[in-house]
């Protein structure tokens, strides 16, 4: 149970710990899609479509799914 609580806290802190990485992904996505508002699902699709892999991309996808489940759709970073 402790591991689950720690994992949830880590997911919530993702944008704080990796803000520069998150901003670079959002910037890359905004260059590809000429839109003003970027959705969390757009980030997941970008990672999947470009076949990005690695621990940080996995954490980013988990965080995006977490935000979607909270009912948030648009990225504010």
mmCIF file of the N, C-alpha and C atoms, coordinates in Angstrom:
data_MODEL
# 
_entry.id   MODEL 
# 
loop_
_atom_site.group_PDB 
_atom_site.id 
_atom_site.type_symbol 
_atom_site.label_atom_id 
_atom_site.label_alt_id 
_atom_site.label_comp_id 
_atom_site.label_asym_id 
_atom_site.label_entity_id 
_atom_site.label_seq_id 
_atom_site.pdbx_PDB_ins_code 
_atom_site.Cartn_x 
_atom_site.Cartn_y 
_atom_site.Cartn_z 
_atom_site.occupancy 
_atom_site.B_iso_or_equiv 
_atom_site.pdbx_formal_charge 
_atom_site.auth_seq_id 
_atom_site.auth_comp_id 
_atom_site.auth_asym_id 
_atom_site.auth_atom_id 
_atom_site.pdbx_PDB_model_num 
ATOM 1   N N  . UNK A 1 1  ? 0.820   -1.196 0.000   1.00 0.00 ? 1  UNK A N  1 
ATOM 2   C CA . UNK A 1 1  ? 0.000   0.000  0.000   1.00 0.00 ? 1  UNK A CA 1 
ATOM 3   C C  . UNK A 1 1  ? 0.864   1.260  0.000   1.00 0.00 ? 1  UNK A C  1 
ATOM 4   N N  . UNK A 1 2  ? 1.997   1.195  0.738   1.00 0.00 ? 2  UNK A N  1 
ATOM 5   C CA . UNK A 1 2  ? 2.899   2.347  0.767   1.00 0.00 ? 2  UNK A CA 1 
ATOM 6   C C  . UNK A 1 2  ? 3.438   2.657  -0.624  1.00 0.00 ? 2  UNK A C  1 
ATOM 7   N N  . UNK A 1 3  ? 3.758   1.604  -1.368  1.00 0.00 ? 3  UNK A N  1 
ATOM 8   C CA . UNK A 1 3  ? 4.296   1.791  -2.717  1.00 0.00 ? 3  UNK A CA 1 
ATOM 9   C C  . UNK A 1 3  ? 3.288   2.489  -3.618  1.00 0.00 ? 3  UNK A C  1 
ATOM 10  N N  . UNK A 1 4  ? 2.026   2.146  -3.467  1.00 0.00 ? 4  UNK A N  1 
ATOM 11  C CA . UNK A 1 4  ? 0.970   2.761  -4.269  1.00 0.00 ? 4  UNK A CA 1 
ATOM 12  C C  . UNK A 1 4  ? 0.825   4.241  -3.938  1.00 0.00 ? 4  UNK A C  1 
ATOM 13  N N  . UNK A 1 5  ? 0.897   4.577  -2.675  1.00 0.00 ? 5  UNK A N  1 
ATOM 14  C CA . UNK A 1 5  ? 0.798   5.980  -2.252  1.00 0.00 ? 5  UNK A CA 1 
ATOM 15  C C  . UNK A 1 5  ? 1.996   6.772  -2.758  1.00 0.00 ? 5  UNK A C  1 
ATOM 16  N N  . UNK A 1 6  ? 3.189   6.197  -2.666  1.00 0.00 ? 6  UNK A N  1 
ATOM 17  C CA . UNK A 1 6  ? 4.383   6.870  -3.171  1.00 0.00 ? 6  UNK A CA 1 
ATOM 18  C C  . UNK A 1 6  ? 4.322   7.057  -4.679  1.00 0.00 ? 6  UNK A C  1 
ATOM 19  N N  . UNK A 1 7  ? 3.817   6.065  -5.394  1.00 0.00 ? 7  UNK A N  1 
ATOM 20  C CA . UNK A 1 7  ? 3.693   6.172  -6.849  1.00 0.00 ? 7  UNK A CA 1 
ATOM 21  C C  . UNK A 1 7  ? 2.714   7.276  -7.225  1.00 0.00 ? 7  UNK A C  1 
ATOM 22  N N  . UNK A 1 8  ? 1.619   7.388  -6.500  1.00 0.00 ? 8  UNK A N  1 
ATOM 23  C CA . UNK A 1 8  ? 0.636   8.435  -6.780  1.00 0.00 ? 8  UNK A CA 1 
ATOM 24  C C  . UNK A 1 8  ? 1.238   9.815  -6.543  1.00 0.00 ? 8  UNK A C  1 
ATOM 25  N N  . UNK A 1 9  ? 2.006   9.967  -5.474  1.00 0.00 ? 9  UNK A N  1 
ATOM 26  C CA . UNK A 1 9  ? 2.656   11.250 -5.189  1.00 0.00 ? 9  UNK A CA 1 
ATOM 27  C C  . UNK A 1 9  ? 3.667   11.595 -6.275  1.00 0.00 ? 9  UNK A C  1 
ATOM 28  N N  . UNK A 1 10 ? 4.381   10.582 -6.753  1.00 0.00 ? 10 UNK A N  1 
ATOM 29  C CA . UNK A 1 10 ? 5.364   10.818 -7.811  1.00 0.00 ? 10 UNK A CA 1 
ATOM 30  C C  . UNK A 1 10 ? 4.686   11.253 -9.108  1.00 0.00 ? 10 UNK A C  1 
ATOM 31  N N  . UNK A 1 11 ? 3.545   10.658 -9.412  1.00 0.00 ? 11 UNK A N  1 
ATOM 32  C CA . UNK A 1 11 ? 2.796   11.036 -10.614 1.00 0.00 ? 11 UNK A CA 1 
ATOM 33  C C  . UNK A 1 11 ? 2.335   12.482 -10.507 1.00 0.00 ? 11 UNK A C  1 
ATOM 34  N N  . UNK A 1 12 ? 1.844   12.874 -9.352  1.00 0.00 ? 12 UNK A N  1 
ATOM 35  C CA . UNK A 1 12 ? 1.375   14.250 -9.164  1.00 0.00 ? 12 UNK A CA 1 
ATOM 36  C C  . UNK A 1 12 ? 2.510   15.256 -9.304  1.00 0.00 ? 12 UNK A C  1 
ATOM 37  N N  . UNK A 1 13 ? 3.722   14.873 -8.888  1.00 0.00 ? 13 UNK A N  1 
ATOM 38  C CA . UNK A 1 13 ? 4.865   15.793 -8.930  1.00 0.00 ? 13 UNK A CA 1 
ATOM 39  C C  . UNK A 1 13 ? 5.580   15.817 -10.278 1.00 0.00 ? 13 UNK A C  1 
ATOM 40  N N  . UNK A 1 14 ? 5.118   15.060 -11.252 1.00 0.00 ? 14 UNK A N  1 
ATOM 41  C CA . UNK A 1 14 ? 5.817   14.974 -12.538 1.00 0.00 ? 14 UNK A CA 1 
ATOM 42  C C  . UNK A 1 14 ? 6.087   16.350 -13.151 1.00 0.00 ? 14 UNK A C  1 
ATOM 43  N N  . UNK A 1 15 ? 5.082   17.239 -13.261 1.00 0.00 ? 15 UNK A N  1 
ATOM 44  C CA . UNK A 1 15 ? 5.369   18.519 -13.903 1.00 0.00 ? 15 UNK A CA 1 
ATOM 45  C C  . UNK A 1 15 ? 6.348   19.380 -13.120 1.00 0.00 ? 15 UNK A C  1 
ATOM 46  N N  . UNK A 1 16 ? 6.415   19.216 -11.825 1.00 0.00 ? 16 UNK A N  1 
ATOM 47  C CA . UNK A 1 16 ? 7.352   19.987 -11.009 1.00 0.00 ? 16 UNK A CA 1 
ATOM 48  C C  . UNK A 1 16 ? 8.775   19.489 -11.235 1.00 0.00 ? 16 UNK A C  1 
ATOM 49  N N  . UNK A 1 17 ? 8.946   18.181 -11.265 1.00 0.00 ? 17 UNK A N  1 
ATOM 50  C CA . UNK A 1 17 ? 10.271  17.585 -11.405 1.00 0.00 ? 17 UNK A CA 1 
ATOM 51  C C  . UNK A 1 17 ? 10.808  17.667 -12.832 1.00 0.00 ? 17 UNK A C  1 
ATOM 52  N N  . UNK A 1 18 ? 9.929   17.675 -13.819 1.00 0.00 ? 18 UNK A N  1 
ATOM 53  C CA . UNK A 1 18 ? 10.356  17.613 -15.221 1.00 0.00 ? 18 UNK A CA 1 
ATOM 54  C C  . UNK A 1 18 ? 9.708   18.726 -16.047 1.00 0.00 ? 18 UNK A C  1 
ATOM 55  N N  . UNK A 1 19 ? 9.666   19.927 -15.510 1.00 0.00 ? 19 UNK A N  1 
ATOM 56  C CA . UNK A 1 19 ? 8.980   21.030 -16.184 1.00 0.00 ? 19 UNK A CA 1 
ATOM 57  C C  . UNK A 1 19 ? 9.608   21.355 -17.537 1.00 0.00 ? 19 UNK A C  1 
ATOM 58  N N  . UNK A 1 20 ? 10.930  21.396 -17.606 1.00 0.00 ? 20 UNK A N  1 
ATOM 59  C CA . UNK A 1 20 ? 11.593  21.705 -18.878 1.00 0.00 ? 20 UNK A CA 1 
ATOM 60  C C  . UNK A 1 20 ? 11.291  20.645 -19.932 1.00 0.00 ? 20 UNK A C  1 
ATOM 61  N N  . UNK A 1 21 ? 11.295  19.384 -19.529 1.00 0.00 ? 21 UNK A N  1 
ATOM 62  C CA . UNK A 1 21 ? 10.971  18.302 -20.461 1.00 0.00 ? 21 UNK A CA 1 
ATOM 63  C C  . UNK A 1 21 ? 9.536   18.430 -20.953 1.00 0.00 ? 21 UNK A C  1 
ATOM 64  N N  . UNK A 1 22 ? 8.622   18.701 -20.038 1.00 0.00 ? 22 UNK A N  1 
ATOM 65  C CA . UNK A 1 22 ? 7.212   18.856 -20.401 1.00 0.00 ? 22 UNK A CA 1 
ATOM 66  C C  . UNK A 1 22 ? 7.027   20.022 -21.368 1.00 0.00 ? 22 UNK A C  1 
ATOM 67  N N  . UNK A 1 23 ? 7.703   21.130 -21.103 1.00 0.00 ? 23 UNK A N  1 
ATOM 68  C CA . UNK A 1 23 ? 7.603   22.291 -21.997 1.00 0.00 ? 23 UNK A CA 1 
ATOM 69  C C  . UNK A 1 23 ? 8.165   21.974 -23.380 1.00 0.00 ? 23 UNK A C  1 
ATOM 70  N N  . UNK A 1 24 ? 9.239   21.187 -23.444 1.00 0.00 ? 24 UNK A N  1 
ATOM 71  C CA . UNK A 1 24 ? 9.814   20.850 -24.751 1.00 0.00 ? 24 UNK A CA 1 
ATOM 72  C C  . UNK A 1 24 ? 8.873   19.956 -25.552 1.00 0.00 ? 24 UNK A C  1 
ATOM 73  N N  . UNK A 1 25 ? 8.182   19.036 -24.883 1.00 0.00 ? 25 UNK A N  1 
ATOM 74  C CA . UNK A 1 25 ? 7.224   18.173 -25.581 1.00 0.00 ? 25 UNK A CA 1 
ATOM 75  C C  . UNK A 1 25 ? 6.042   18.999 -26.077 1.00 0.00 ? 25 UNK A C  1 
ATOM 76  N N  . UNK A 1 26 ? 5.550   19.908 -25.244 1.00 0.00 ? 26 UNK A N  1 
ATOM 77  C CA . UNK A 1 26 ? 4.432   20.772 -25.646 1.00 0.00 ? 26 UNK A CA 1 
ATOM 78  C C  . UNK A 1 26 ? 4.854   21.660 -26.812 1.00 0.00 ? 26 UNK A C  1 
ATOM 79  N N  . UNK A 1 27 ? 6.088   22.179 -26.775 1.00 0.00 ? 27 UNK A N  1 
ATOM 80  C CA . UNK A 1 27 ? 6.586   23.024 -27.870 1.00 0.00 ? 27 UNK A CA 1 
ATOM 81  C C  . UNK A 1 27 ? 6.697   22.219 -29.165 1.00 0.00 ? 27 UNK A C  1 
ATOM 82  N N  . UNK A 1 28 ? 7.212   21.005 -29.072 1.00 0.00 ? 28 UNK A N  1 
ATOM 83  C CA . UNK A 1 28 ? 7.312   20.142 -30.256 1.00 0.00 ? 28 UNK A CA 1 
ATOM 84  C C  . UNK A 1 28 ? 5.932   19.863 -30.833 1.00 0.00 ? 28 UNK A C  1 
ATOM 85  N N  . UNK A 1 29 ? 4.990   19.620 -29.969 1.00 0.00 ? 29 UNK A N  1 
ATOM 86  C CA . UNK A 1 29 ? 3.629   19.331 -30.406 1.00 0.00 ? 29 UNK A CA 1 
ATOM 87  C C  . UNK A 1 29 ? 2.978   20.560 -31.019 1.00 0.00 ? 29 UNK A C  1 
ATOM 88  N N  . UNK A 1 30 ? 3.230   21.729 -30.457 1.00 0.00 ? 30 UNK A N  1 
ATOM 89  C CA . UNK A 1 30 ? 2.625   22.943 -31.008 1.00 0.00 ? 30 UNK A CA 1 
ATOM 90  C C  . UNK A 1 30 ? 3.224   23.291 -32.366 1.00 0.00 ? 30 UNK A C  1 
ATOM 91  N N  . UNK A 1 31 ? 4.466   22.874 -32.620 1.00 0.00 ? 31 UNK A N  1 
ATOM 92  C CA . UNK A 1 31 ? 5.059   23.086 -33.939 1.00 0.00 ? 31 UNK A CA 1 
ATOM 93  C C  . UNK A 1 31 ? 4.439   22.159 -34.976 1.00 0.00 ? 31 UNK A C  1 
ATOM 94  N N  . UNK A 1 32 ? 4.102   20.952 -34.553 1.00 0.00 ? 32 UNK A N  1 
ATOM 95  C CA . UNK A 1 32 ? 3.501   19.977 -35.461 1.00 0.00 ? 32 UNK A CA 1 
ATOM 96  C C  . UNK A 1 32 ? 2.044   20.328 -35.719 1.00 0.00 ? 32 UNK A C  1 
ATOM 97  N N  . UNK A 1 33 ? 1.316   20.570 -34.659 1.00 0.00 ? 33 UNK A N  1 
ATOM 98  C CA . UNK A 1 33 ? -0.103  20.914 -34.770 1.00 0.00 ? 33 UNK A CA 1 
ATOM 99  C C  . UNK A 1 33 ? -0.220  22.418 -34.579 1.00 0.00 ? 33 UNK A C  1 
ATOM 100 N N  . UNK A 1 34 ? -0.704  23.087 -35.555 1.00 0.00 ? 34 UNK A N  1 
ATOM 101 C CA . UNK A 1 34 ? -0.806  24.542 -35.483 1.00 0.00 ? 34 UNK A CA 1 
ATOM 102 C C  . UNK A 1 34 ? -2.093  24.924 -34.746 1.00 0.00 ? 34 UNK A C  1 
ATOM 103 N N  . UNK A 1 35 ? -2.125  24.616 -33.446 1.00 0.00 ? 35 UNK A N  1 
ATOM 104 C CA . UNK A 1 35 ? -3.297  24.906 -32.633 1.00 0.00 ? 35 UNK A CA 1 
ATOM 105 C C  . UNK A 1 35 ? -2.875  25.635 -31.368 1.00 0.00 ? 35 UNK A C  1 
ATOM 106 N N  . UNK A 1 36 ? -3.823  26.301 -30.755 1.00 0.00 ? 36 UNK A N  1 
ATOM 107 C CA . UNK A 1 36 ? -3.519  27.052 -29.543 1.00 0.00 ? 36 UNK A CA 1 
ATOM 108 C C  . UNK A 1 36 ? -3.557  26.168 -28.305 1.00 0.00 ? 36 UNK A C  1 
ATOM 109 N N  . UNK A 1 37 ? -4.555  25.309 -28.202 1.00 0.00 ? 37 UNK A N  1 
ATOM 110 C CA . UNK A 1 37 ? -4.700  24.481 -27.017 1.00 0.00 ? 37 UNK A CA 1 
ATOM 111 C C  . UNK A 1 37 ? -4.292  23.042 -27.312 1.00 0.00 ? 37 UNK A C  1 
ATOM 112 N N  . UNK A 1 38 ? -3.446  22.511 -26.470 1.00 0.00 ? 38 UNK A N  1 
ATOM 113 C CA . UNK A 1 38 ? -2.967  21.142 -26.635 1.00 0.00 ? 38 UNK A CA 1 
ATOM 114 C C  . UNK A 1 38 ? -3.598  20.281 -25.555 1.00 0.00 ? 38 UNK A C  1 
ATOM 115 N N  . UNK A 1 39 ? -4.084  19.139 -25.962 1.00 0.00 ? 39 UNK A N  1 
ATOM 116 C CA . UNK A 1 39 ? -4.745  18.212 -25.038 1.00 0.00 ? 39 UNK A CA 1 
ATOM 117 C C  . UNK A 1 39 ? -3.729  17.181 -24.538 1.00 0.00 ? 39 UNK A C  1 
ATOM 118 N N  . UNK A 1 40 ? -4.024  16.609 -23.383 1.00 0.00 ? 40 UNK A N  1 
ATOM 119 C CA . UNK A 1 40 ? -3.162  15.554 -22.845 1.00 0.00 ? 40 UNK A CA 1 
ATOM 120 C C  . UNK A 1 40 ? -3.128  14.356 -23.790 1.00 0.00 ? 40 UNK A C  1 
ATOM 121 N N  . UNK A 1 41 ? -4.235  14.090 -24.450 1.00 0.00 ? 41 UNK A N  1 
ATOM 122 C CA . UNK A 1 41 ? -4.272  12.976 -25.403 1.00 0.00 ? 41 UNK A CA 1 
ATOM 123 C C  . UNK A 1 41 ? -3.367  13.247 -26.606 1.00 0.00 ? 41 UNK A C  1 
ATOM 124 N N  . UNK A 1 42 ? -3.163  14.515 -26.968 1.00 0.00 ? 42 UNK A N  1 
ATOM 125 C CA . UNK A 1 42 ? -2.233  14.854 -28.050 1.00 0.00 ? 42 UNK A CA 1 
ATOM 126 C C  . UNK A 1 42 ? -0.805  14.457 -27.678 1.00 0.00 ? 42 UNK A C  1 
ATOM 127 N N  . UNK A 1 43 ? -0.441  14.655 -26.420 1.00 0.00 ? 43 UNK A N  1 
ATOM 128 C CA . UNK A 1 43 ? 0.900   14.285 -25.960 1.00 0.00 ? 43 UNK A CA 1 
ATOM 129 C C  . UNK A 1 43 ? 1.079   12.770 -26.029 1.00 0.00 ? 43 UNK A C  1 
ATOM 130 N N  . UNK A 1 44 ? 0.070   12.036 -25.567 1.00 0.00 ? 44 UNK A N  1 
ATOM 131 C CA . UNK A 1 44 ? 0.138   10.573 -25.617 1.00 0.00 ? 44 UNK A CA 1 
ATOM 132 C C  . UNK A 1 44 ? 0.252   10.103 -27.063 1.00 0.00 ? 44 UNK A C  1 
ATOM 133 N N  . UNK A 1 45 ? -0.520  10.692 -27.962 1.00 0.00 ? 45 UNK A N  1 
ATOM 134 C CA . UNK A 1 45 ? -0.465  10.318 -29.380 1.00 0.00 ? 45 UNK A CA 1 
ATOM 135 C C  . UNK A 1 45 ? 0.891   10.637 -29.991 1.00 0.00 ? 45 UNK A C  1 
ATOM 136 N N  . UNK A 1 46 ? 1.491   11.764 -29.622 1.00 0.00 ? 46 UNK A N  1 
ATOM 137 C CA . UNK A 1 46 ? 2.810   12.132 -30.134 1.00 0.00 ? 46 UNK A CA 1 
ATOM 138 C C  . UNK A 1 46 ? 3.856   11.097 -29.718 1.00 0.00 ? 46 UNK A C  1 
ATOM 139 N N  . UNK A 1 47 ? 3.828   10.709 -28.451 1.00 0.00 ? 47 UNK A N  1 
ATOM 140 C CA . UNK A 1 47 ? 4.791   9.723  -27.951 1.00 0.00 ? 47 UNK A CA 1 
ATOM 141 C C  . UNK A 1 47 ? 4.613   8.387  -28.662 1.00 0.00 ? 47 UNK A C  1 
ATOM 142 N N  . UNK A 1 48 ? 3.371   7.971  -28.821 1.00 0.00 ? 48 UNK A N  1 
ATOM 143 C CA . UNK A 1 48 ? 3.078   6.687  -29.467 1.00 0.00 ? 48 UNK A CA 1 
ATOM 144 C C  . UNK A 1 48 ? 3.427   6.719  -30.950 1.00 0.00 ? 48 UNK A C  1 
ATOM 145 N N  . UNK A 1 49 ? 3.027   7.782  -31.634 1.00 0.00 ? 49 UNK A N  1 
ATOM 146 C CA . UNK A 1 49 ? 3.232   7.886  -33.080 1.00 0.00 ? 49 UNK A CA 1 
ATOM 147 C C  . UNK A 1 49 ? 4.713   7.935  -33.442 1.00 0.00 ? 49 UNK A C  1 
ATOM 148 N N  . UNK A 1 50 ? 5.506   8.670  -32.643 1.00 0.00 ? 50 UNK A N  1 
ATOM 149 C CA . UNK A 1 50 ? 6.931   8.803  -32.939 1.00 0.00 ? 50 UNK A CA 1 
ATOM 150 C C  . UNK A 1 50 ? 7.770   7.703  -32.304 1.00 0.00 ? 50 UNK A C  1 
ATOM 151 N N  . UNK A 1 51 ? 7.093   6.767  -31.640 1.00 0.00 ? 51 UNK A N  1 
ATOM 152 C CA . UNK A 1 51 ? 7.750   5.613  -31.037 1.00 0.00 ? 51 UNK A CA 1 
ATOM 153 C C  . UNK A 1 51 ? 8.839   6.023  -30.046 1.00 0.00 ? 51 UNK A C  1 
ATOM 154 N N  . UNK A 1 52 ? 8.566   7.086  -29.279 1.00 0.00 ? 52 UNK A N  1 
ATOM 155 C CA . UNK A 1 52 ? 9.492   7.497  -28.231 1.00 0.00 ? 52 UNK A CA 1 
ATOM 156 C C  . UNK A 1 52 ? 9.452   6.459  -27.122 1.00 0.00 ? 52 UNK A C  1 
ATOM 157 N N  . UNK A 1 53 ? 10.601  6.142  -26.565 1.00 0.00 ? 53 UNK A N  1 
ATOM 158 C CA . UNK A 1 53 ? 10.625  5.170  -25.477 1.00 0.00 ? 53 UNK A CA 1 
ATOM 159 C C  . UNK A 1 53 ? 11.590  5.647  -24.403 1.00 0.00 ? 53 UNK A C  1 
ATOM 160 N N  . UNK A 1 54 ? 11.404  5.132  -23.259 1.00 0.00 ? 54 UNK A N  1 
ATOM 161 C CA . UNK A 1 54 ? 12.237  5.495  -22.124 1.00 0.00 ? 54 UNK A CA 1 
ATOM 162 C C  . UNK A 1 54 ? 11.383  5.735  -20.896 1.00 0.00 ? 54 UNK A C  1 
ATOM 163 N N  . UNK A 1 55 ? 12.049  5.744  -19.772 1.00 0.00 ? 55 UNK A N  1 
ATOM 164 C CA . UNK A 1 55 ? 11.349  5.871  -18.499 1.00 0.00 ? 55 UNK A CA 1 
ATOM 165 C C  . UNK A 1 55 ? 10.595  7.193  -18.393 1.00 0.00 ? 55 UNK A C  1 
ATOM 166 N N  . UNK A 1 56 ? 11.196  8.269  -18.870 1.00 0.00 ? 56 UNK A N  1 
ATOM 167 C CA . UNK A 1 56 ? 10.549  9.575  -18.737 1.00 0.00 ? 56 UNK A CA 1 
ATOM 168 C C  . UNK A 1 56 ? 9.300   9.673  -19.617 1.00 0.00 ? 56 UNK A C  1 
ATOM 169 N N  . UNK A 1 57 ? 9.333   9.063  -20.801 1.00 0.00 ? 57 UNK A N  1 
ATOM 170 C CA . UNK A 1 57 ? 8.150   9.073  -21.663 1.00 0.00 ? 57 UNK A CA 1 
ATOM 171 C C  . UNK A 1 57 ? 7.027   8.231  -21.059 1.00 0.00 ? 57 UNK A C  1 
ATOM 172 N N  . UNK A 1 58 ? 7.397   7.124  -20.421 1.00 0.00 ? 58 UNK A N  1 
ATOM 173 C CA . UNK A 1 58 ? 6.394   6.298  -19.749 1.00 0.00 ? 58 UNK A CA 1 
ATOM 174 C C  . UNK A 1 58 ? 5.747   7.076  -18.617 1.00 0.00 ? 58 UNK A C  1 
ATOM 175 N N  . UNK A 1 59 ? 6.562   7.766  -17.826 1.00 0.00 ? 59 UNK A N  1 
ATOM 176 C CA . UNK A 1 59 ? 6.024   8.575  -16.729 1.00 0.00 ? 59 UNK A CA 1 
ATOM 177 C C  . UNK A 1 59 ? 5.140   9.693  -17.259 1.00 0.00 ? 59 UNK A C  1 
ATOM 178 N N  . UNK A 1 60 ? 5.531   10.292 -18.375 1.00 0.00 ? 60 UNK A N  1 
ATOM 179 C CA . UNK A 1 60 ? 4.727   11.358 -18.967 1.00 0.00 ? 60 UNK A CA 1 
ATOM 180 C C  . UNK A 1 60 ? 3.372   10.826 -19.417 1.00 0.00 ? 60 UNK A C  1 
ATOM 181 N N  . UNK A 1 61 ? 3.354   9.660  -20.031 1.00 0.00 ? 61 UNK A N  1 
ATOM 182 C CA . UNK A 1 61 ? 2.079   9.075  -20.462 1.00 0.00 ? 61 UNK A CA 1 
ATOM 183 C C  . UNK A 1 61 ? 1.190   8.731  -19.261 1.00 0.00 ? 61 UNK A C  1 
ATOM 184 N N  . UNK A 1 62 ? 1.784   8.218  -18.198 1.00 0.00 ? 62 UNK A N  1 
ATOM 185 C CA . UNK A 1 62 ? 1.006   7.913  -16.991 1.00 0.00 ? 62 UNK A CA 1 
ATOM 186 C C  . UNK A 1 62 ? 0.434   9.191  -16.403 1.00 0.00 ? 62 UNK A C  1 
ATOM 187 N N  . UNK A 1 63 ? 1.239   10.247 -16.363 1.00 0.00 ? 63 UNK A N  1 
ATOM 188 C CA . UNK A 1 63 ? 0.771   11.529 -15.828 1.00 0.00 ? 63 UNK A CA 1 
ATOM 189 C C  . UNK A 1 63 ? -0.359  12.092 -16.685 1.00 0.00 ? 63 UNK A C  1 
ATOM 190 N N  . UNK A 1 64 ? -0.237  12.007 -17.999 1.00 0.00 ? 64 UNK A N  1 
ATOM 191 C CA . UNK A 1 64 ? -1.297  12.488 -18.893 1.00 0.00 ? 64 UNK A CA 1 
ATOM 192 C C  . UNK A 1 64 ? -2.586  11.698 -18.674 1.00 0.00 ? 64 UNK A C  1 
ATOM 193 N N  . UNK A 1 65 ? -2.475  10.391 -18.541 1.00 0.00 ? 65 UNK A N  1 
ATOM 194 C CA . UNK A 1 65 ? -3.656  9.571  -18.255 1.00 0.00 ? 65 UNK A CA 1 
ATOM 195 C C  . UNK A 1 65 ? -4.276  9.954  -16.921 1.00 0.00 ? 65 UNK A C  1 
ATOM 196 N N  . UNK A 1 66 ? -3.443  10.238 -15.937 1.00 0.00 ? 66 UNK A N  1 
ATOM 197 C CA . UNK A 1 66 ? -3.926  10.671 -14.621 1.00 0.00 ? 66 UNK A CA 1 
ATOM 198 C C  . UNK A 1 66 ? -4.725  11.967 -14.744 1.00 0.00 ? 66 UNK A C  1 
ATOM 199 N N  . UNK A 1 67 ? -4.201  12.921 -15.504 1.00 0.00 ? 67 UNK A N  1 
ATOM 200 C CA . UNK A 1 67 ? -4.891  14.207 -15.685 1.00 0.00 ? 67 UNK A CA 1 
ATOM 201 C C  . UNK A 1 67 ? -6.207  14.021 -16.437 1.00 0.00 ? 67 UNK A C  1 
ATOM 202 N N  . UNK A 1 68 ? -6.230  13.147 -17.418 1.00 0.00 ? 68 UNK A N  1 
ATOM 203 C CA . UNK A 1 68 ? -7.459  12.878 -18.172 1.00 0.00 ? 68 UNK A CA 1 
ATOM 204 C C  . UNK A 1 68 ? -8.509  12.266 -17.252 1.00 0.00 ? 68 UNK A C  1 
ATOM 205 N N  . UNK A 1 69 ? -8.094  11.349 -16.402 1.00 0.00 ? 69 UNK A N  1 
ATOM 206 C CA . UNK A 1 69 ? -9.041  10.719 -15.466 1.00 0.00 ? 69 UNK A CA 1 
ATOM 207 C C  . UNK A 1 69 ? -9.584  11.713 -14.443 1.00 0.00 ? 69 UNK A C  1 
ATOM 208 N N  . UNK A 1 70 ? -8.822  12.765 -14.156 1.00 0.00 ? 70 UNK A N  1 
ATOM 209 C CA . UNK A 1 70 ? -9.311  13.816 -13.262 1.00 0.00 ? 70 UNK A CA 1 
ATOM 210 C C  . UNK A 1 70 ? -10.312 14.732 -13.959 1.00 0.00 ? 70 UNK A C  1 
ATOM 211 N N  . UNK A 1 71 ? -10.448 14.569 -15.265 1.00 0.00 ? 71 UNK A N  1 
ATOM 212 C CA . UNK A 1 71 ? -11.394 15.374 -16.026 1.00 0.00 ? 71 UNK A CA 1 
ATOM 213 C C  . UNK A 1 71 ? -10.771 16.588 -16.685 1.00 0.00 ? 71 UNK A C  1 
ATOM 214 N N  . UNK A 1 72 ? -9.460  16.681 -16.629 1.00 0.00 ? 72 UNK A N  1 
ATOM 215 C CA . UNK A 1 72 ? -8.765  17.795 -17.270 1.00 0.00 ? 72 UNK A CA 1 
ATOM 216 C C  . UNK A 1 72 ? -8.401  17.381 -18.692 1.00 0.00 ? 72 UNK A C  1 
ATOM 217 N N  . UNK A 1 73 ? -8.620  18.280 -19.629 1.00 0.00 ? 73 UNK A N  1 
ATOM 218 C CA . UNK A 1 73 ? -8.361  17.940 -21.026 1.00 0.00 ? 73 UNK A CA 1 
ATOM 219 C C  . UNK A 1 73 ? -7.171  18.680 -21.614 1.00 0.00 ? 73 UNK A C  1 
ATOM 220 N N  . UNK A 1 74 ? -6.984  19.933 -21.223 1.00 0.00 ? 74 UNK A N  1 
ATOM 221 C CA . UNK A 1 74 ? -5.995  20.780 -21.873 1.00 0.00 ? 74 UNK A CA 1 
ATOM 222 C C  . UNK A 1 74 ? -4.768  21.011 -21.002 1.00 0.00 ? 74 UNK A C  1 
ATOM 223 N N  . UNK A 1 75 ? -3.609  21.054 -21.644 1.00 0.00 ? 75 UNK A N  1 
ATOM 224 C CA . UNK A 1 75 ? -2.338  21.279 -20.970 1.00 0.00 ? 75 UNK A CA 1 
ATOM 225 C C  . UNK A 1 75 ? -2.195  22.771 -20.694 1.00 0.00 ? 75 UNK A C  1 
ATOM 226 N N  . UNK A 1 76 ? -1.749  23.110 -19.501 1.00 0.00 ? 76 UNK A N  1 
ATOM 227 C CA . UNK A 1 76 ? -1.605  24.516 -19.115 1.00 0.00 ? 76 UNK A CA 1 
ATOM 228 C C  . UNK A 1 76 ? -0.151  24.896 -18.880 1.00 0.00 ? 76 UNK A C  1 
ATOM 229 N N  . UNK A 1 77 ? 0.800   24.258 -19.558 1.00 0.00 ? 77 UNK A N  1 
ATOM 230 C CA . UNK A 1 77 ? 2.213   24.532 -19.314 1.00 0.00 ? 77 UNK A CA 1 
ATOM 231 C C  . UNK A 1 77 ? 2.853   25.152 -20.512 1.00 0.00 ? 77 UNK A C  1 
# 
